[in-house]
């Protein structure tokens, strides 16, 4: 269970005039409690391999651009907020799972459900099956509050501006021996979660800084992108995957000198999206 004095998420709201943009980081939490570490067969360093290290720090300037910044404090290895609430692997639990659980998704089969079974190459997290009550507690105290907060931020922007954009920020490991890996991957659920115009805005901002950008391969967007991205309702979501090698040492998990350059690029993305949001609001006002 998460520490009672640490909330499951933090929100830094817009400083100055608000724009219809929310930056969300579901995987950068690093509150590895003693209780969780005792339950795991892996140490904190191994568990952190699944973490989107420092992503919320890369975007710490977003509120100064008028955006809200939401980030989880609980680790992805503890509870994954970019999955369905009940996307669970039945082999992980000693109790039969309730019928409402999604036990057959591709992510579940790979070991990366709402409660992850594995962390990359380090193998299983738990030495023995968990009680279902453990998953239920994590989902109700971590997953649900995070999504309640995100939904409120989206609705607030809809109420004030008539539209909302969500930049769902993540990081991706560099795989040894794999050639031509992009610096950034934009996921828009194959064009269903946001407009081509918004995708182009983000793409062009990154390319201005000399980075390579791919779209939808190998990451087309997770639960946040697909659930909240409803352009007909006025909500557009784009997932941004950042290569970890650009800003951190993947072995030591420490930031390196490339951090400032990446931060400048993603702040350009935020500024470009904020400008695009102004165009959206003005266009709707003129209709």
Backbone as CSV, one residue per row, in Angstrom:
resi,resn,N_x,N_y,N_z,CA_x,CA_y,CA_z,C_x,C_y,C_z
1,UNK,0.837,-1.202,0.000,0.000,0.000,0.000,0.864,1.241,0.000
2,UNK,0.391,2.327,-0.630,1.132,3.570,-0.660,1.168,4.191,0.728
3,UNK,2.220,4.957,0.980,2.338,5.642,2.262,1.161,6.599,2.433
4,UNK,0.551,6.643,3.626,-0.651,7.460,3.815,-0.392,8.956,3.679
5,UNK,0.867,9.403,3.901,1.134,10.835,3.847,1.608,11.298,2.480
6,UNK,1.669,10.402,1.517,2.065,10.767,0.155,0.864,10.556,-0.758
7,UNK,0.317,11.609,-1.339,-0.849,11.440,-2.214,-0.466,10.658,-3.467
8,UNK,-1.409,10.009,-4.116,-1.078,9.195,-5.286,-0.713,10.002,-6.529
9,UNK,-0.938,11.303,-6.493,-0.585,12.143,-7.641,-0.315,13.562,-7.154
10,UNK,0.351,14.317,-8.014,0.527,15.748,-7.787,-0.005,16.497,-9.005
11,UNK,-0.601,17.646,-8.777,-1.034,18.543,-9.845,-0.378,19.894,-9.629
12,UNK,0.259,20.396,-10.669,0.719,21.786,-10.690,-0.099,22.463,-11.779
13,UNK,-0.989,23.347,-11.375,-1.896,23.947,-12.351,-1.232,25.123,-13.049
14,UNK,-1.931,25.663,-14.010,-1.394,26.734,-14.841,-0.968,27.926,-14.002
15,UNK,0.172,28.481,-14.369,0.643,29.730,-13.789,0.328,30.831,-14.802
16,UNK,-0.550,31.736,-14.434,-0.975,32.752,-15.388,-2.157,32.258,-16.198
17,UNK,-2.355,32.829,-17.394,-3.520,32.464,-18.217,-3.517,30.976,-18.574
18,UNK,-4.671,30.346,-18.393,-4.812,28.919,-18.656,-5.010,28.660,-20.139
19,UNK,-4.374,27.602,-20.656,-4.616,27.131,-22.016,-5.259,25.747,-21.928
20,UNK,-5.935,25.299,-22.988,-6.638,24.007,-22.921,-5.707,22.815,-23.121
21,UNK,-4.730,22.685,-22.211,-3.718,21.638,-22.328,-3.413,21.044,-20.958
22,UNK,-3.383,19.710,-20.907,-2.976,18.966,-19.721,-1.810,18.070,-20.112
23,UNK,-0.717,18.172,-19.374,0.413,17.250,-19.530,0.302,16.214,-18.420
24,UNK,0.290,14.946,-18.792,0.098,13.866,-17.814,1.259,12.882,-17.881
25,UNK,1.739,12.479,-16.716,2.809,11.475,-16.625,2.361,10.400,-15.642
26,UNK,1.940,9.268,-16.182,1.408,8.184,-15.351,2.485,7.267,-14.801
27,UNK,3.700,7.322,-15.379,4.715,6.309,-15.076,5.981,6.853,-14.435
28,UNK,5.987,8.099,-13.995,7.227,8.654,-13.429,7.250,8.612,-11.903
29,UNK,6.240,8.015,-11.274,6.206,7.934,-9.819,7.321,7.060,-9.255
30,UNK,7.864,7.449,-8.125,8.965,6.685,-7.525,8.835,6.563,-5.997
31,UNK,7.617,6.405,-5.525,7.380,6.151,-4.112,7.404,4.636,-3.870
32,UNK,8.622,4.070,-3.797,8.795,2.635,-3.571,8.771,2.388,-2.063
33,UNK,7.627,2.057,-1.546,7.461,1.918,-0.104,8.163,0.658,0.406
34,UNK,8.460,0.658,1.693,9.076,-0.517,2.305,8.171,-1.739,2.160
35,UNK,6.877,-1.536,2.292,5.941,-2.658,2.180,5.994,-3.274,0.787
36,UNK,6.060,-2.443,-0.245,6.140,-2.947,-1.615,7.465,-3.674,-1.841
37,UNK,8.551,-3.115,-1.359,9.860,-3.736,-1.558,9.945,-5.078,-0.830
38,UNK,9.332,-5.187,0.334,9.322,-6.469,1.044,8.524,-7.524,0.273
39,UNK,7.512,-7.090,-0.423,6.654,-7.992,-1.183,7.330,-8.476,-2.468
40,UNK,8.256,-7.681,-2.980,8.885,-7.948,-4.267,10.155,-8.780,-4.108
41,UNK,10.444,-9.599,-5.109,11.718,-10.304,-5.121,12.820,-9.450,-5.736
42,UNK,12.456,-8.276,-6.274,13.408,-7.375,-6.910,13.689,-6.178,-6.015
43,UNK,14.879,-5.639,-6.120,15.223,-4.422,-5.405,14.700,-3.188,-6.121
44,UNK,14.841,-2.040,-5.457,14.296,-0.797,-6.005,14.928,-0.454,-7.346
45,UNK,16.228,-0.683,-7.512,16.890,-0.320,-8.773,16.317,-1.127,-9.937
46,UNK,16.114,-2.406,-9.731,15.534,-3.243,-10.790,14.102,-2.824,-11.093
47,UNK,13.329,-2.533,-10.053,11.953,-2.107,-10.270,11.891,-0.804,-11.049
48,UNK,12.873,0.071,-10.852,12.864,1.372,-11.527,13.094,1.255,-13.025
49,UNK,13.493,0.089,-13.514,13.683,-0.057,-14.957,12.381,0.120,-15.724
50,UNK,11.256,-0.072,-15.046,9.969,0.125,-15.719,9.472,1.555,-15.591
51,UNK,10.173,2.366,-14.827,9.752,3.733,-14.520,10.114,4.688,-15.656
52,UNK,9.263,5.650,-15.918,9.590,6.739,-16.849,10.350,7.811,-16.069
53,UNK,11.610,7.508,-15.810,12.408,8.341,-14.911,12.443,9.804,-15.368
54,UNK,12.128,10.699,-14.440,12.311,12.147,-14.589,11.398,12.803,-15.630
55,UNK,10.425,12.079,-16.145,9.578,12.682,-17.182,8.838,13.899,-16.640
56,UNK,8.360,13.829,-15.398,7.659,14.987,-14.847,8.608,16.176,-14.680
57,UNK,9.917,15.905,-14.497,10.889,16.983,-14.400,11.167,17.608,-15.774
58,UNK,11.142,16.791,-16.801,11.303,17.337,-18.159,10.207,18.356,-18.461
59,UNK,9.011,18.128,-17.917,7.860,18.984,-18.214,7.544,19.963,-17.080
60,UNK,8.482,20.187,-16.173,8.177,21.031,-15.014,7.874,22.479,-15.402
61,UNK,8.258,22.897,-16.595,7.958,24.252,-17.048,6.593,24.397,-17.696
62,UNK,5.843,23.288,-17.840,4.550,23.345,-18.533,3.552,24.297,-17.884
63,UNK,3.439,24.326,-16.545,2.490,25.279,-15.946,2.800,26.728,-16.282
64,UNK,4.067,27.051,-16.499,4.420,28.401,-16.908,3.955,28.745,-18.308
65,UNK,3.604,27.718,-19.090,3.047,27.918,-20.429,1.523,27.886,-20.399
66,UNK,0.936,27.802,-19.205,-0.515,27.802,-19.082,-1.152,26.433,-19.019
67,UNK,-0.329,25.367,-19.014,-0.859,24.002,-18.973,-0.909,23.491,-17.541
68,UNK,-1.716,22.481,-17.307,-1.698,21.752,-16.038,-0.743,20.573,-16.176
69,UNK,0.007,20.287,-15.118,0.910,19.132,-15.090,0.427,18.172,-14.012
70,UNK,0.070,16.969,-14.426,-0.373,15.905,-13.525,0.637,14.772,-13.583
71,UNK,1.115,14.314,-12.423,1.980,13.139,-12.447,1.720,12.248,-11.245
72,UNK,1.774,10.952,-11.509,1.584,9.965,-10.456,2.797,9.959,-9.534
73,UNK,2.581,9.598,-8.275,3.693,9.398,-7.345,3.961,7.911,-7.115
74,UNK,2.974,7.062,-7.357,3.161,5.618,-7.192,3.884,5.047,-8.408
75,UNK,4.720,4.045,-8.219,5.482,3.490,-9.339,4.614,2.688,-10.299
76,UNK,5.040,2.674,-11.531,4.346,1.869,-12.535,4.360,0.384,-12.162
77,UNK,5.460,-0.083,-11.563,5.551,-1.490,-11.174,4.558,-1.842,-10.077
78,UNK,4.088,-0.840,-9.350,3.114,-1.048,-8.271,1.690,-1.041,-8.812
79,UNK,1.397,-0.086,-9.681,0.075,0.029,-10.301,0.234,0.860,-11.564
80,UNK,-0.242,0.356,-12.670,-0.049,1.024,-13.960,-1.318,1.775,-14.356
81,UNK,-1.242,3.096,-14.307,-2.406,3.934,-14.622,-2.635,4.087,-16.116
82,UNK,-1.782,3.497,-16.943,-2.012,3.542,-18.391,-2.551,2.211,-18.904
83,UNK,-3.260,1.522,-18.038,-3.995,0.305,-18.378,-5.444,0.486,-17.946
84,UNK,-6.305,-0.406,-18.390,-7.656,-0.438,-17.834,-7.557,-0.682,-16.331
85,UNK,-8.590,-0.313,-15.607,-8.552,-0.462,-14.153,-8.355,-1.908,-13.707
86,UNK,-8.957,-2.848,-14.416,-8.964,-4.235,-13.956,-8.347,-5.159,-15.012
87,UNK,-7.245,-4.744,-15.600,-6.545,-5.536,-16.617,-5.511,-6.413,-15.881
88,UNK,-5.930,-7.609,-15.459,-5.156,-8.404,-14.508,-4.862,-9.811,-15.029
89,UNK,-3.684,-10.289,-14.672,-3.223,-11.625,-15.044,-3.679,-12.623,-13.973
90,UNK,-4.548,-13.560,-14.294,-5.068,-14.486,-13.272,-3.995,-15.378,-12.667
91,UNK,-2.882,-15.589,-13.368,-1.828,-16.453,-12.823,-1.073,-15.783,-11.671
92,UNK,-1.279,-14.479,-11.472,-0.578,-13.749,-10.416,-1.285,-13.829,-9.074
93,UNK,-2.519,-14.337,-9.069,-3.342,-14.230,-7.856,-3.778,-15.601,-7.362
94,UNK,-3.857,-15.719,-6.055,-4.252,-16.997,-5.470,-5.762,-17.150,-5.379
95,UNK,-6.488,-16.053,-5.600,-7.952,-16.111,-5.612,-8.446,-16.061,-7.059
96,UNK,-9.592,-16.645,-7.334,-10.214,-16.441,-8.648,-10.550,-14.958,-8.842
97,UNK,-10.307,-14.448,-10.029,-10.586,-13.036,-10.292,-12.068,-12.846,-10.608
98,UNK,-12.623,-11.704,-10.207,-14.029,-11.416,-10.530,-14.249,-11.373,-12.038
99,UNK,-15.463,-11.611,-12.480,-15.731,-11.690,-13.920,-15.536,-10.382,-14.666
100,UNK,-15.512,-9.238,-13.954,-15.346,-7.964,-14.661,-13.889,-7.692,-15.055
101,UNK,-12.960,-8.508,-14.602,-11.551,-8.284,-14.935,-11.270,-8.677,-16.392
102,UNK,-10.400,-7.914,-17.022,-9.922,-8.232,-18.369,-8.662,-9.066,-18.206
103,UNK,-8.777,-10.362,-18.428,-7.661,-11.279,-18.179,-6.977,-11.757,-19.451
104,UNK,-7.400,-11.262,-20.605,-6.907,-11.830,-21.866,-6.277,-10.808,-22.799
105,UNK,-6.044,-9.588,-22.332,-5.497,-8.567,-23.231,-4.055,-8.893,-23.604
106,UNK,-3.588,-8.258,-24.659,-2.201,-8.444,-25.099,-1.219,-8.021,-24.010
107,UNK,-1.521,-6.931,-23.315,-0.641,-6.456,-22.256,-0.601,-7.443,-21.087
108,UNK,-1.743,-8.004,-20.740,-1.778,-9.007,-19.674,-0.914,-10.203,-20.056
109,UNK,-1.068,-10.688,-21.286,-0.290,-11.853,-21.731,1.206,-11.570,-21.704
110,UNK,1.583,-10.306,-21.957,3.001,-9.938,-21.958,3.553,-9.708,-20.557
111,UNK,2.670,-9.659,-19.556,3.125,-9.456,-18.187,3.012,-8.034,-17.686
112,UNK,2.335,-7.173,-18.471,2.278,-5.755,-18.138,0.847,-5.265,-17.976
113,UNK,0.101,-5.926,-17.100,-1.254,-5.493,-16.807,-1.269,-4.343,-15.817
114,UNK,-2.445,-4.054,-15.273,-2.572,-2.978,-14.287,-1.656,-3.230,-13.095
115,UNK,-1.560,-4.476,-12.661,-0.547,-4.908,-11.699,0.436,-5.769,-12.489
116,UNK,1.636,-5.222,-12.728,2.598,-5.888,-13.605,3.097,-7.192,-12.979
117,UNK,3.321,-8.164,-13.838,3.904,-9.436,-13.393,5.425,-9.408,-13.472
118,UNK,5.968,-8.686,-14.453,7.411,-8.681,-14.678,7.922,-7.255,-14.838
119,UNK,9.231,-7.110,-14.735,9.918,-5.865,-15.083,10.997,-6.212,-16.094
120,UNK,10.675,-6.050,-17.352,11.644,-6.216,-18.431,12.451,-7.498,-18.258
121,UNK,13.785,-7.373,-18.367,14.655,-8.552,-18.342,14.899,-9.082,-16.933
122,UNK,14.425,-8.375,-15.918,14.687,-8.793,-14.543,13.701,-9.845,-14.040
123,UNK,12.745,-10.193,-14.854,11.873,-11.312,-14.513,10.731,-10.943,-13.589
124,UNK,10.091,-11.960,-13.002,8.902,-11.733,-12.169,9.178,-10.825,-10.978
125,UNK,8.184,-10.021,-10.638,8.306,-9.122,-9.495,8.069,-9.869,-8.193
126,UNK,7.114,-10.804,-8.190,6.676,-11.407,-6.936,7.097,-12.873,-6.850
127,UNK,7.550,-13.325,-5.687,7.972,-14.723,-5.536,6.796,-15.683,-5.362
128,UNK,5.621,-15.146,-5.076,4.458,-16.008,-4.835,3.185,-15.246,-5.244
129,UNK,2.078,-15.961,-5.458,0.835,-15.289,-5.865,0.348,-14.296,-4.813
130,UNK,-0.318,-13.253,-5.308,-0.870,-12.213,-4.448,-2.345,-12.482,-4.168
131,UNK,-2.861,-11.973,-3.072,-4.319,-11.998,-2.893,-4.963,-10.955,-3.801
132,UNK,-6.152,-11.236,-4.283,-6.844,-10.259,-5.119,-7.062,-8.952,-4.368
133,UNK,-7.212,-9.019,-3.058,-7.425,-7.802,-2.267,-6.274,-6.810,-2.423
134,UNK,-5.072,-7.313,-2.700,-3.917,-6.420,-2.917,-4.112,-5.609,-4.194
135,UNK,-4.511,-6.268,-5.266,-4.776,-5.554,-6.521,-5.918,-4.564,-6.342
136,UNK,-6.973,-4.997,-5.675,-8.136,-4.137,-5.470,-7.755,-2.882,-4.704
137,UNK,-6.917,-3.027,-3.671,-6.509,-1.867,-2.876,-5.674,-0.899,-3.711
138,UNK,-4.756,-1.421,-4.524,-3.911,-0.548,-5.353,-4.743,0.204,-6.391
139,UNK,-5.672,-0.490,-6.987,-6.502,0.155,-8.011,-7.362,1.249,-7.387
140,UNK,-7.908,0.989,-6.213,-8.797,1.970,-5.587,-8.039,3.143,-4.967
141,UNK,-6.796,2.938,-4.544,-6.054,4.028,-3.896,-5.057,4.718,-4.809
142,UNK,-4.764,4.145,-5.964,-3.789,4.733,-6.894,-4.420,5.003,-8.267
143,UNK,-4.857,3.942,-8.929,-5.386,4.082,-10.288,-6.590,5.028,-10.312
144,UNK,-7.564,4.762,-9.443,-8.798,5.552,-9.486,-8.572,7.023,-9.161
145,UNK,-7.830,7.381,-8.105,-7.596,8.806,-7.851,-6.852,9.513,-8.987
146,UNK,-5.897,8.817,-9.614,-5.177,9.434,-10.735,-6.145,9.751,-11.869
147,UNK,-7.003,8.807,-12.209,-7.927,9.038,-13.326,-9.045,10.004,-12.955
148,UNK,-9.443,10.017,-11.703,-10.401,11.035,-11.272,-9.801,12.429,-11.466
149,UNK,-8.516,12.578,-11.111,-7.847,13.870,-11.260,-7.711,14.256,-12.724
150,UNK,-7.318,13.308,-13.571,-7.173,13.596,-14.993,-8.518,13.972,-15.613
151,UNK,-9.560,13.237,-15.261,-10.895,13.539,-15.791,-11.354,14.929,-15.369
152,UNK,-11.063,15.321,-14.125,-11.448,16.659,-13.661,-10.701,17.746,-14.436
153,UNK,-9.421,17.534,-14.666,-8.636,18.526,-15.414,-9.157,18.666,-16.842
154,UNK,-9.464,17.540,-17.471,-10.010,17.582,-18.833,-11.346,18.312,-18.850
155,UNK,-12.231,17.967,-17.920,-13.550,18.598,-17.897,-13.443,20.091,-17.616
156,UNK,-12.513,20.486,-16.764,-12.319,21.905,-16.474,-11.934,22.665,-17.737
157,UNK,-11.047,22.072,-18.537,-10.653,22.742,-19.798,-11.813,22.781,-20.777
158,UNK,-12.589,21.707,-20.824,-13.761,21.709,-21.688,-14.748,22.800,-21.267
159,UNK,-14.952,22.935,-19.956,-15.896,23.926,-19.452,-15.432,25.356,-19.757
160,UNK,-14.118,25.589,-19.654,-13.596,26.943,-19.824,-13.305,27.305,-21.272
161,UNK,-12.916,26.313,-22.077,-12.442,26.616,-23.437,-13.248,25.920,-24.529
162,UNK,-14.041,24.932,-24.162,-14.777,24.177,-25.170,-13.960,23.082,-25.821
163,UNK,-12.702,22.920,-25.404,-11.834,21.887,-25.961,-10.724,21.604,-24.958
164,UNK,-10.036,20.491,-25.165,-8.908,20.133,-24.308,-7.960,19.240,-25.087
165,UNK,-6.665,19.468,-24.896,-5.625,18.585,-25.415,-4.905,17.946,-24.228
166,UNK,-4.556,16.677,-24.367,-3.771,15.979,-23.358,-2.500,15.468,-24.014
167,UNK,-1.371,15.826,-23.438,-0.079,15.283,-23.855,0.286,14.210,-22.835
168,UNK,0.178,12.956,-23.226,0.449,11.837,-22.326,1.918,11.465,-22.477
169,UNK,2.734,11.840,-21.490,4.189,11.794,-21.624,4.778,10.529,-21.014
170,UNK,5.660,9.883,-21.781,6.306,8.642,-21.366,7.757,8.640,-21.849
171,UNK,8.499,7.620,-21.395,9.844,7.409,-21.929,9.981,5.955,-22.353
172,UNK,10.938,5.705,-23.238,11.124,4.353,-23.767,12.597,3.984,-23.708
173,UNK,12.896,2.718,-23.369,14.293,2.286,-23.314,14.878,2.122,-24.708
174,UNK,16.171,2.300,-24.802,16.883,1.980,-26.034,17.289,0.511,-25.955
175,UNK,16.958,-0.260,-26.970,17.230,-1.690,-26.987,18.569,-1.935,-27.667
176,UNK,19.493,-2.565,-26.968,20.822,-2.827,-27.507,20.731,-3.670,-28.782
177,UNK,21.448,-3.247,-29.792,21.494,-3.994,-31.043,20.387,-3.664,-32.027
178,UNK,19.395,-2.902,-31.586,18.299,-2.527,-32.482,18.650,-1.221,-33.189
179,UNK,18.680,-1.255,-34.489,19.125,-0.097,-35.263,17.960,0.820,-35.600
180,UNK,18.327,2.081,-35.882,17.369,3.084,-36.366,16.206,3.307,-35.407
181,UNK,16.475,3.300,-34.123,15.430,3.612,-33.160,15.196,5.122,-33.136
182,UNK,13.955,5.559,-33.200,13.691,7.001,-33.217,13.955,7.625,-31.857
183,UNK,14.140,8.932,-31.865,14.304,9.671,-30.609,12.967,9.830,-29.885
184,UNK,11.920,10.024,-30.663,10.567,10.200,-30.109,9.584,9.381,-30.935
185,UNK,8.551,8.891,-30.268,7.443,8.232,-30.962,6.153,8.921,-30.543
186,UNK,5.383,9.326,-31.528,4.081,9.941,-31.284,3.002,8.887,-31.502
187,UNK,2.145,8.717,-30.506,1.043,7.764,-30.619,-0.291,8.482,-30.605
188,UNK,-1.051,8.322,-31.665,-2.388,8.936,-31.713,-3.469,7.893,-31.985
189,UNK,-3.168,6.622,-31.577,-4.114,5.515,-31.789,-4.520,5.444,-33.255
190,UNK,-3.490,5.560,-34.114,-3.690,5.469,-35.557,-4.708,6.486,-36.065
191,UNK,-4.573,7.704,-35.550,-5.378,8.809,-36.051,-6.743,8.956,-35.423
192,UNK,-7.066,8.139,-34.406,-8.400,8.213,-33.807,-8.456,9.078,-32.554
193,UNK,-7.306,9.380,-31.942,-7.304,10.082,-30.657,-7.070,11.583,-30.786
194,UNK,-6.576,12.021,-31.930,-6.393,13.453,-32.154,-6.355,13.715,-33.646
195,UNK,-6.382,14.977,-34.011,-6.413,15.350,-35.418,-5.017,15.266,-36.041
196,UNK,-4.937,15.131,-37.359,-3.632,15.185,-38.025,-2.914,16.511,-37.780
197,UNK,-3.679,17.582,-37.616,-3.065,18.896,-37.393,-2.309,18.936,-36.075
198,UNK,-2.887,18.378,-35.006,-2.206,18.382,-33.715,-0.976,17.478,-33.759
199,UNK,-1.083,16.327,-34.389,0.071,15.448,-34.527,1.205,16.161,-35.246
200,UNK,0.876,16.900,-36.298,1.893,17.628,-37.056,2.540,18.720,-36.218
201,UNK,1.766,19.376,-35.376,2.310,20.429,-34.499,3.402,19.852,-33.598
202,UNK,3.134,18.694,-32.978,4.101,18.067,-32.083,5.309,17.566,-32.866
203,UNK,5.062,16.928,-33.986,6.124,16.401,-34.843,7.080,17.512,-35.267
204,UNK,6.542,18.596,-35.753,7.382,19.691,-36.253,8.191,20.347,-35.138
205,UNK,7.603,20.460,-33.946,8.328,21.059,-32.823,9.565,20.232,-32.481
206,UNK,9.431,18.922,-32.491,10.563,18.059,-32.163,11.616,18.072,-33.269
207,UNK,11.179,18.066,-34.513,12.133,18.070,-35.621,12.912,19.384,-35.688
208,UNK,12.324,20.472,-35.210,13.060,21.741,-35.160,14.302,21.639,-34.290
209,UNK,14.273,20.714,-33.347,15.424,20.525,-32.457,16.364,19.421,-32.941
210,UNK,16.128,18.945,-34.149,17.036,17.974,-34.751,16.789,16.529,-34.371
211,UNK,15.629,16.227,-33.799,15.347,14.862,-33.366,14.606,14.081,-34.449
212,UNK,14.769,12.764,-34.419,14.005,11.890,-35.308,12.699,11.510,-34.627
213,UNK,11.638,11.422,-35.419,10.292,11.204,-34.881,9.597,10.110,-35.680
214,UNK,9.011,9.150,-34.972,8.177,8.117,-35.600,6.749,8.282,-35.106
215,UNK,5.832,7.685,-35.839,4.429,7.755,-35.469,3.830,6.364,-35.331
216,UNK,3.291,6.102,-34.135,2.484,4.915,-33.837,3.241,3.589,-33.812
217,UNK,4.461,3.555,-34.261,5.256,2.325,-34.247,6.556,2.592,-33.486
218,UNK,6.808,1.862,-32.394,6.033,0.716,-31.898,4.995,1.066,-30.827
219,UNK,4.739,2.348,-30.582,3.806,2.743,-29.525,2.707,3.624,-30.105
220,UNK,1.504,3.051,-30.212,0.408,3.814,-30.819,-0.469,4.508,-29.785
221,UNK,-0.202,4.263,-28.499,-0.998,4.891,-27.445,-1.642,3.849,-26.556
222,UNK,-1.588,4.083,-25.248,-2.164,3.158,-24.293,-3.569,3.555,-23.876
223,UNK,-3.941,3.164,-22.694,-5.306,3.391,-22.208,-5.657,4.874,-22.189
224,UNK,-4.758,5.710,-21.684,-5.061,7.144,-21.590,-5.376,7.713,-22.964
225,UNK,-4.545,7.409,-23.932,-4.748,7.922,-25.291,-6.080,7.463,-25.862
226,UNK,-6.356,6.174,-25.733,-7.537,5.604,-26.373,-8.825,5.901,-25.612
227,UNK,-8.737,6.026,-24.294,-9.936,6.278,-23.499,-10.341,7.750,-23.533
228,UNK,-9.370,8.650,-23.381,-9.691,10.073,-23.294,-9.721,10.762,-24.656
229,UNK,-9.029,10.200,-25.627,-8.998,10.833,-26.944,-10.327,10.704,-27.662
230,UNK,-11.113,11.766,-27.629,-12.433,11.790,-28.264,-12.575,13.118,-29.014
231,UNK,-11.942,13.229,-30.174,-11.953,14.509,-30.893,-13.340,15.075,-31.149
232,UNK,-14.329,14.215,-31.367,-15.690,14.725,-31.618,-16.278,15.394,-30.379
233,UNK,-15.768,15.022,-29.208,-16.205,15.648,-27.963,-15.363,16.887,-27.638
234,UNK,-14.309,17.095,-28.412,-13.428,18.230,-28.171,-12.184,17.888,-27.389
235,UNK,-11.936,16.581,-27.139,-10.759,16.159,-26.380,-9.807,15.411,-27.313
236,UNK,-8.594,15.952,-27.435,-7.570,15.328,-28.256,-6.420,14.882,-27.363
237,UNK,-5.939,13.657,-27.601,-4.843,13.113,-26.809,-3.753,12.611,-27.743
238,UNK,-2.513,12.936,-27.407,-1.370,12.391,-28.127,-0.371,11.866,-27.110
239,UNK,0.109,10.662,-27.348,1.109,10.055,-26.472,2.494,10.383,-27.010
240,UNK,3.387,10.781,-26.116,4.756,11.128,-26.483,5.710,10.188,-25.757
241,UNK,6.463,9.405,-26.521,7.492,8.529,-25.970,8.852,9.149,-26.255
242,UNK,9.667,9.301,-25.203,10.973,9.936,-25.302,12.047,8.876,-25.067
243,UNK,13.028,8.797,-25.944,14.121,7.851,-25.747,14.905,8.209,-24.486
244,UNK,15.009,7.265,-23.570,15.698,7.535,-22.307,17.167,7.864,-22.504
245,UNK,17.773,7.276,-23.527,19.196,7.512,-23.749,19.502,8.975,-24.044
246,UNK,18.497,9.731,-24.472,18.713,11.142,-24.774,18.995,11.969,-23.535
247,UNK,18.501,11.529,-22.376,18.592,12.392,-21.199,19.070,11.705,-19.923
248,UNK,19.277,10.373,-19.957,19.682,9.666,-18.749,20.542,8.461,-19.093
249,UNK,21.299,8.001,-18.103,22.086,6.777,-18.215,21.180,5.616,-17.834
250,UNK,20.950,4.709,-18.760,19.994,3.630,-18.508,20.503,2.610,-17.494
251,UNK,21.824,2.564,-17.273,22.380,1.633,-16.294,22.294,2.193,-14.877
252,UNK,22.716,3.452,-14.713,22.718,4.057,-13.374,21.408,4.742,-13.038
253,UNK,20.571,5.007,-14.053,19.296,5.714,-13.906,19.492,7.160,-13.441
254,UNK,20.630,7.738,-13.789,20.912,9.123,-13.440,20.761,10.016,-14.675
255,UNK,20.304,11.245,-14.457,20.261,12.226,-15.536,21.667,12.520,-16.040
256,UNK,21.782,12.814,-17.354,23.079,13.250,-17.863,22.926,14.589,-18.579
257,UNK,23.981,15.024,-19.246,24.013,16.387,-19.786,23.023,16.613,-20.922
258,UNK,22.471,15.550,-21.490,21.477,15.725,-22.543,20.115,16.152,-22.039
259,UNK,19.936,16.144,-20.730,18.636,16.450,-20.144,18.142,17.834,-20.574
260,UNK,19.017,18.834,-20.511,18.603,20.216,-20.800,18.127,20.353,-22.241
261,UNK,18.792,19.661,-23.183,18.387,19.762,-24.591,17.006,19.137,-24.794
262,UNK,16.775,17.976,-24.188,15.469,17.336,-24.319,14.396,18.206,-23.669
263,UNK,14.717,18.765,-22.510,13.745,19.614,-21.830,13.372,20.816,-22.697
264,UNK,14.346,21.412,-23.362,14.051,22.539,-24.249,13.128,22.110,-25.384
265,UNK,13.352,20.907,-25.920,12.526,20.426,-27.024,11.088,20.176,-26.582
266,UNK,10.918,19.530,-25.417,9.548,19.226,-24.999,8.828,20.494,-24.538
267,UNK,9.569,21.487,-24.061,8.930,22.763,-23.750,8.486,23.481,-25.020
268,UNK,9.222,23.272,-26.102,8.788,23.805,-27.399,7.507,23.097,-27.838
269,UNK,7.414,21.785,-27.558,6.184,21.053,-27.855,5.015,21.653,-27.075
270,UNK,5.218,21.895,-25.777,4.148,22.458,-24.956,3.739,23.835,-25.474
271,UNK,4.716,24.683,-25.788,4.400,26.021,-26.297,3.655,25.947,-27.626
272,UNK,4.059,25.009,-28.485,3.399,24.862,-29.787,1.977,24.350,-29.620
273,UNK,1.779,23.411,-28.686,0.427,22.924,-28.423,-0.434,24.023,-27.803
274,UNK,0.158,24.830,-26.925,-0.596,25.938,-26.326,-1.050,26.920,-27.397
275,UNK,-0.166,27.206,-28.351,-0.534,28.104,-29.455,-1.641,27.482,-30.299
276,UNK,-1.513,26.180,-30.567,-2.544,25.479,-31.341,-3.876,25.506,-30.597
277,UNK,-3.805,25.372,-29.253,-5.022,25.439,-28.462,-5.707,26.782,-28.577
278,UNK,-4.912,27.859,-28.658,-5.483,29.185,-28.851,-6.215,29.301,-30.174
279,UNK,-5.654,28.673,-31.198,-6.311,28.674,-32.509,-7.628,27.906,-32.441
280,UNK,-7.599,26.751,-31.731,-8.826,25.950,-31.592,-9.917,26.759,-30.882
281,UNK,-9.541,27.421,-29.797,-10.525,28.189,-29.032,-11.071,29.338,-29.858
282,UNK,-10.198,30.052,-30.555,-10.639,31.163,-31.399,-11.546,30.684,-32.514
283,UNK,-11.176,29.548,-33.120,-12.000,29.010,-34.196,-13.373,28.608,-33.723
284,UNK,-13.460,28.034,-32.514,-14.756,27.646,-31.987,-15.585,28.862,-31.640
285,UNK,-14.904,29.915,-31.148,-15.632,31.132,-30.794,-16.226,31.784,-32.035
286,UNK,-15.539,31.593,-33.185,-16.014,32.236,-34.406,-17.146,31.465,-35.069
287,UNK,-17.329,30.216,-34.667,-18.371,29.401,-35.310,-19.782,29.837,-34.900
